[in-house]
Amino acid sequence: MTTIITVDDFVRALREQPELRDTVRQLILTEELLELPQKLAALAQQVQELAAAVANLTRRLDDFSETTNRYFQLVNERLGRLEPI
């Protein structure tokens, strides 16, 4: 067991003893702060999924735009071949 007399002793003990550090952390921090790492990891996963969905939607929109532009080109070509009355 470590004897703690000064703040430096306390800091040293925290650095050297992870279980002491965890106990102090749980006593000092609120549940909300203790849960932040898990919540941040969940948020990062959701952002990754959202980014993948946006990339997929962007590809689909690009495909739709290309197809629409081809159809308009065909329509314009056909309209250009029509003779006025």
C-alpha positions in Angstrom: 0.0 0.0 0.0 1.2 3.5 -0.9 1.3 6.2 1.8 0.0 9.5 0.5 1.2 12.6 2.2 1.5 15.2 -0.5 -0.3 16.0 -3.7 2.7 14.8 -5.5 2.4 11.4 -3.7 -1.3 11.3 -4.8 -0.5 12.1 -8.4 2.3 9.5 -8.4 0.0 6.9 -6.9 -2.6 7.7 -9.6 -0.1 7.2 -12.3 1.3 4.0 -10.9 -2.0 2.4 -9.8 -4.6 2.1 -12.5 -7.2 0.7 -10.1 -6.8 3.7 -7.8 -7.1 6.0 -10.8 -10.3 4.2 -11.8 -11.8 4.4 -8.3 -11.0 8.2 -8.1 -12.4 8.7 -11.6 -15.7 7.1 -10.6 -15.9 9.1 -7.4 -15.2 12.4 -9.2 -16.9 12.2 -12.5 -20.6 12.1 -13.1 -22.3 9.1 -14.9 -22.8 11.3 -17.9 -19.0 11.9 -18.2 -18.1 8.3 -17.5 -20.5 7.2 -20.4 -19.0 9.7 -22.9 -16.5 7.2 -24.5 -19.2 4.7 -25.3 -21.6 7.4 -26.5 -18.8 8.9 -28.7 -18.1 5.5 -30.2 -21.8 5.0 -30.9 -22.0 8.5 -32.5 -18.9 7.8 -34.6 -20.5 4.6 -35.9 -23.7 6.4 -36.8 -21.7 9.1 -38.6 -19.9 6.4 -40.5 -23.2 4.8 -41.5 -24.6 8.2 -42.5 -21.6 9.0 -44.6 -22.0 5.7 -46.4 -25.7 6.4 -47.0 -24.9 9.8 -48.3 -22.2 8.4 -50.6 -24.7 5.8 -51.9 -27.3 8.5 -52.4 -24.8 10.7 -54.3 -23.9 7.8 -56.6 -27.6 7.2 -57.3 -28.3 10.8 -57.9 -25.3 11.0 -60.3 -26.6 8.0 -62.2 -30.1 9.5 -62.4 -28.7 12.8 -63.6 -26.7 11.1 -66.4 -29.7 9.1 -67.5 -31.9 12.2 -67.5 -29.4 14.1 -69.5 -29.2 11.3 -72.1 -33.0 11.3 -72.4 -33.1 15.0 -72.8 -30.5 14.8 -75.5 -32.5 12.2 -77.4 -35.7 14.3 -77.0 -33.9 17.4 -78.3 -32.4 15.5 -81.3 -35.9 14.2 -82.2 -37.4 17.6 -81.8 -34.7 19.0 -84.0 -35.7 16.6 -86.8 -39.3 17.6 -86.7 -40.3 19.8 -89.6 -42.4 22.8 -89.0 -45.9 22.8 -90.4 
